[in-house]
Amino acid sequence: MDAEVQDYDAGVFQRLNEFHIARDQLEVHRELLTQLGDIICLHGLHRRVGISLLHKHFEVSDNELVVREFIHNVSYIKPWAIDALSSTLPYIWKAEINDGRAVYYPLEFCDYPERLKADARSDLEILKESPAFLTAFANRLNELGLNEIFGLMNLRSREGFVLEQGETLLETTDEERRILTLKPAVASEVEALDTTQTLWMYTPAPSRIGAVIAGAECSNHCAAHCLAHCVSHP
């Protein structure tokens, strides 16, 4: 199978599963995540990318894409007009697999703080120049039937926050206004919520070839409108 990273296509985002469907799919396939982590670790990319649960909280038009921006230690994730973009970079990708070919389409973009832009660009170039990894990861997704459920996330997108001791990240969703707000919150309060994990990070295990899992959890409450991401580090 050949693999490449392609430009944004709004149709790929529009076809994503709604969150409640993605959550149900996760429960069926959760035990397969380690196999995906194995591919990441075997190619030495565990410090750069993790696994994201593919889902959407709102619709976008054909001339929009979703952008994460940072303002005073708070991240706002919302649709931007494509022609208004400047220095944003993709940070989540979905592999579309057809006729023995895998194309990785970006789903969301990040307007990184200035201090992170150079590293984020470097991450993107490394990913584009890793065809063996992209091919192996797409092959495993295809073999396991997971290409509609899991994608790749650049872990650099999490470094735009400054977290104090005992803090994690809390995401709230305003579906009517199409805005997700992500900001630090006290971890002990977040842990009391009913959570669904949406990000998996991996560390090579010294006792085996492959990975052990850490990640972020997503808590679903307030009639599926509020999400809490509990960041845990490997």
C-alpha positions in Angstrom: 0.0 0.0 0.0 1.2 3.5 -0.8 0.6 6.4 1.6 0.8 10.1 1.5 -0.3 13.2 3.4 -2.7 15.3 1.4 -4.3 18.8 1.7 -7.6 19.5 3.5 -10.9 18.2 2.2 -14.0 19.5 3.9 -15.9 16.4 2.8 -13.6 14.2 5.0 -14.5 16.2 8.1 -18.2 16.2 7.1 -18.3 12.4 7.0 -16.9 11.9 10.5 -19.0 10.1 13.1 -20.9 12.2 15.7 -19.4 11.9 19.1 -22.0 9.5 20.5 -21.4 7.1 17.6 -17.6 7.3 17.9 -17.9 6.6 21.7 -19.9 3.4 21.0 -17.4 2.3 18.4 -14.6 2.8 20.8 -16.2 0.4 23.3 -16.3 -2.3 20.7 -12.7 -1.8 19.5 -10.8 -0.5 22.5 -8.7 -3.7 22.9 -7.1 -3.1 19.5 -5.5 0.2 20.4 -2.2 -1.4 21.6 -1.7 -2.8 18.1 -1.8 0.7 16.7 0.5 2.0 19.4 3.0 -0.8 18.5 3.3 0.7 15.0 4.0 4.2 16.4 6.6 2.9 18.8 8.3 0.7 16.3 8.8 3.7 14.0 10.1 5.9 16.8 7.3 8.5 16.5 5.8 8.0 20.0 7.0 11.5 21.1 5.4 13.2 18.1 2.0 11.5 17.5 -0.7 9.7 19.4 -4.1 8.1 18.5 -7.2 10.3 18.3 -10.8 9.1 18.5 -12.2 10.4 15.2 -15.4 12.4 15.8 -17.1 15.8 15.3 -19.3 18.0 17.5 -20.7 20.2 14.8 -21.0 20.6 11.0 -18.8 22.7 8.7 -19.5 24.1 5.3 -17.4 23.4 2.2 -15.4 26.6 2.7 -14.7 26.1 6.4 -12.2 24.1 8.5 -11.8 23.7 12.3 -9.0 25.7 14.0 -7.6 25.6 17.5 -6.2 28.9 18.8 -4.7 29.8 22.1 -5.6 33.0 24.0 -4.4 33.5 27.6 -3.9 29.8 28.4 -7.4 28.9 26.9 -7.9 27.2 23.6 -10.9 27.9 21.4 -11.7 25.4 18.7 -14.1 26.6 16.0 -14.7 26.8 12.3 -12.7 29.4 10.3 -13.2 30.4 6.7 -10.6 28.7 4.6 -9.5 31.9 2.9 -8.9 33.5 6.3 -6.1 31.1 7.3 -2.5 32.3 7.7 0.0 30.2 9.7 -2.2 27.4 10.9 -0.9 23.8 10.7 -2.8 20.5 10.8 -2.7 18.4 13.9 -5.2 15.6 13.4 -5.4 13.3 10.4 -7.7 10.6 9.1 -6.5 7.9 6.7 -8.8 7.4 3.7 -8.0 4.0 2.3 -9.0 3.0 -1.3 -7.7 0.7 -3.9 -4.5 -0.1 -2.1 -3.7 3.6 -1.4 -3.9 5.5 1.8 -4.3 9.3 1.9 -4.0 11.1 5.2 -6.3 14.1 5.3 -6.0 16.8 8.0 -9.2 17.3 10.0 -8.3 20.1 12.3 -5.7 22.8 12.4 -3.8 24.7 15.1 -2.9 28.3 15.3 0.2 27.6 17.5 1.8 30.1 19.9 4.9 31.6 18.4 7.2 29.5 20.6 5.8 26.3 19.2 5.5 27.1 15.5 8.9 26.0 14.4 8.7 22.6 16.2 5.2 22.0 14.9 6.4 22.6 11.3 9.2 20.2 11.9 6.8 17.6 13.2 4.7 18.0 10.1 7.7 17.5 7.8 8.9 14.5 9.7 5.4 12.9 9.3 5.3 13.7 5.6 8.8 12.2 5.2 7.9 8.9 7.0 6.2 6.9 4.2 7.1 3.6 5.9 5.3 4.6 9.1 2.3 6.0 7.2 2.0 2.8 5.1 2.4 0.5 8.1 -0.1 2.5 10.2 -2.7 2.6 7.3 -2.2 -1.2 6.7 -2.9 -1.9 10.4 -6.0 0.3 10.4 -7.3 -1.4 7.3 -6.6 -4.9 8.6 -8.4 -4.2 11.8 -11.3 -2.2 10.2 -10.5 0.9 12.2 -9.9 3.7 9.7 -13.3 5.3 10.4 -12.6 5.2 14.2 -9.0 6.2 14.9 -6.6 8.7 13.4 -3.3 10.4 14.2 -2.8 13.5 16.4 0.3 15.6 16.7 1.1 15.8 20.4 2.6 19.2 20.0 -0.9 20.6 20.0 -1.1 19.9 23.7 1.9 22.1 24.6 0.1 25.4 24.2 -1.1 25.2 27.8 0.6 25.9 31.1 -0.8 23.5 33.7 -0.3 24.0 37.4 0.3 21.1 39.8 -3.0 19.1 40.0 -4.5 20.6 36.9 -5.8 18.9 33.7 -7.7 20.2 30.7 -11.5 20.7 30.6 -13.3 21.0 27.3 -16.8 22.4 27.0 -18.9 22.3 23.9 -21.3 25.0 22.7 -22.9 23.2 19.7 -25.2 26.0 18.8 -22.3 28.5 18.4 -19.9 25.8 17.2 -17.2 26.5 19.7 -15.2 24.1 21.9 -13.4 25.7 24.8 -10.4 23.9 26.3 -8.8 25.3 29.5 -7.0 24.1 32.7 -9.2 22.7 35.5 -8.6 21.0 38.8 -8.0 17.3 38.0 -9.7 16.0 41.1 -13.0 17.7 40.0 -12.6 16.4 36.4 -12.0 12.8 37.6 -15.5 12.8 39.2 -17.1 12.9 35.7 -18.1 10.0 33.5 -15.2 9.9 31.1 -14.5 8.5 27.6 -10.9 8.4 26.4 -10.3 10.3 23.2 -6.5 10.5 23.0 -3.9 7.7 23.5 -0.2 8.4 23.9 2.4 5.6 23.9 5.7 4.7 25.4 7.9 1.8 24.2 7.8 -1.0 26.8 11.2 -2.3 27.8 9.8 -5.8 28.4 8.2 -6.2 24.9 8.3 -4.9 21.4 5.7 -2.3 21.2 3.8 0.1 23.4 2.2 0.8 26.7 -0.7 3.3 26.8 -1.4 6.6 28.4 -3.6 9.3 27.1 -6.5 11.8 27.6 -10.0 11.1 28.7 -13.1 12.8 27.6 -16.0 13.1 30.1 -19.5 13.1 28.8 -22.2 14.9 30.8 -24.7 17.8 30.5 -26.7 16.0 27.8 -23.5 15.3 25.8 -22.6 18.9 25.5 -19.7 19.1 27.9 -16.4 17.2 27.5 -13.5 17.0 30.0 -10.1 15.9 28.8 -8.0 14.4 31.6 -4.4 14.6 30.5 -2.2 11.8 31.9 1.5 11.6 31.1 3.5 8.4 30.3 
